[in-house]
Every structure is written in structure tokens, then in C-alpha cells.
């Protein structure tokens, strides 16, 4: 607020209010006070310094980010440069260091200091996998111990032994508990190919390969059954006739039911 060549300002105090006292300062004294303020040390910059630093706010932020108060071109070169630590090729992050060494500088005061921590190996003899504490097992051996009860157990890969691990024998049918298609047939990856599980079971137990061009039919009408007593090798035509005959029989059975709400009408 100006009044006849004089600037009127309110003093900065806890008792100052919108109705409080005012202090009159001559404009000449104000200009002299402004001239006594130190300017930025960067050549060509006449902005006042920031606090106790030798730069203005803009150049101080440049120093804080890049370590150099120079122009934007110099700042770009610094950003594209690598870390100043010997052997480190990471991109420059701040103050001449990459992000990793800059974090160490802030935390420990030394960009090359790396606090060491003890390294423990798996408790299983011969295993060199590292763990967080002494006496523990690595994830592979811990999974084998929790799943199979033996930390040294190695699950067979793509073998007939692994195939029977996914079979649940029942009173009548042997049900396949592994992967199943949308149609209800099980499949298994064996010897580099995906094969139907009822064919794998037929060949594994009977020791007879399925002839080329022949199908294995389910006599029990359970598509995920692998009981060899319920499997029979037939021609594709015979397999289609049996499937159609079963469909017709199920449709006739549903139509013979007196009530539409009977749950047996919704089968198959």
C-alpha cells in the first residue's frame, strides 16, 4: 500500500490483525535494502540468492538435480552421461551418480559402500541355493517336503509313472484328475505329443499299442475313465454308431419321464 511516496506494510508478528498497527517504510530505504541483497553467482543471473546458498532458486534446483548449475544443454549432457563410480555404466541420476549409488550416498554417506549380509545355503547336503536364514530349505526342496514328505523327491517328468499319479482309482471306474477338455476327455503330454489318457492307459497296462486309425471306446460311457477293463479298440465307424446309439437311448429315456422337472431329464 502506497501513501504519498511512502509504503505502508503490516509488521510480521503474532499480534498483527487486519485492524492492527502498521509500519511506514520509505521507498528509498526499501530500494537500498533490495540492492544490498546478494545475487546469484551464475554469470548473467541477477536473481537473489536462495537462503545461505550462492545460487538463486532456479540454479539451486539444477545443482540439486544434476550437480551443475549450468544451462540446459550442459544439464542434458550430464543426464546422458554414465555414473562417475568406476565400473558402473548405469545412467546418471543425480550429483554425478546413478540411482543406486546416489541412494547409498544419501543413506551411508559413501556411494561405493555396500553393507554385506550373511549368505546361507540350503540345509540339504549338496544344494547350493541360498536362503534367508540358517537351517532352512530352498523353495524347491521345501515344496518337495511339504507335498511328498521327502525333500529329495524328484517328480518324474512326462513319464508313465507321473501319469498314474493323476489317476484316482474308484470302485468301478478309474477317474483321471489331470487336465480335461471341454468335452470331458482327459489328455496328457507324453513323448512330445498330447495324447488322450484312455489311450495312454490302454497301452501302458495291456502293453499293446493302439493300431493306427483305430479308436479306443469307453464301455462305461465315462469319458475320463482310464480303467483298461472299460476300454475297447474299435473302428471309427463303430465308435460313431455306439455314440449315436447311446444318444438315442438317453433321449428316449428323457422323453419317457412323466414330469419335466425330473432331474433325470437333464442328464447328458
Secondary structure as GFF3:
##gff-version 3
##sequence-region A 1 268
A	DSSP	beta_strand	6	9	.	.	.	ID=ss1
A	DSSP	beta_strand	23	26	.	.	.	ID=ss2
A	DSSP	alpha_helix	27	35	.	.	.	ID=ss3
A	DSSP	alpha_helix	57	66	.	.	.	ID=ss4
A	DSSP	alpha_helix	72	80	.	.	.	ID=ss5
A	DSSP	alpha_helix	99	108	.	.	.	ID=ss6
A	DSSP	beta_strand	120	121	.	.	.	ID=ss7
A	DSSP	beta_strand	130	131	.	.	.	ID=ss8
A	DSSP	alpha_helix	139	148	.	.	.	ID=ss9
A	DSSP	alpha_helix	160	165	.	.	.	ID=ss10
A	DSSP	beta_strand	167	169	.	.	.	ID=ss11
A	DSSP	beta_strand	174	176	.	.	.	ID=ss12
A	DSSP	beta_strand	187	190	.	.	.	ID=ss13
A	DSSP	beta_strand	193	196	.	.	.	ID=ss14
A	DSSP	alpha_helix	197	206	.	.	.	ID=ss15
A	DSSP	beta_strand	214	218	.	.	.	ID=ss16
A	DSSP	three_ten_helix	228	230	.	.	.	ID=ss17
A	DSSP	beta_strand	231	235	.	.	.	ID=ss18
A	DSSP	alpha_helix	236	255	.	.	.	ID=ss19
A	DSSP	three_ten_helix	263	266	.	.	.	ID=ss20
###
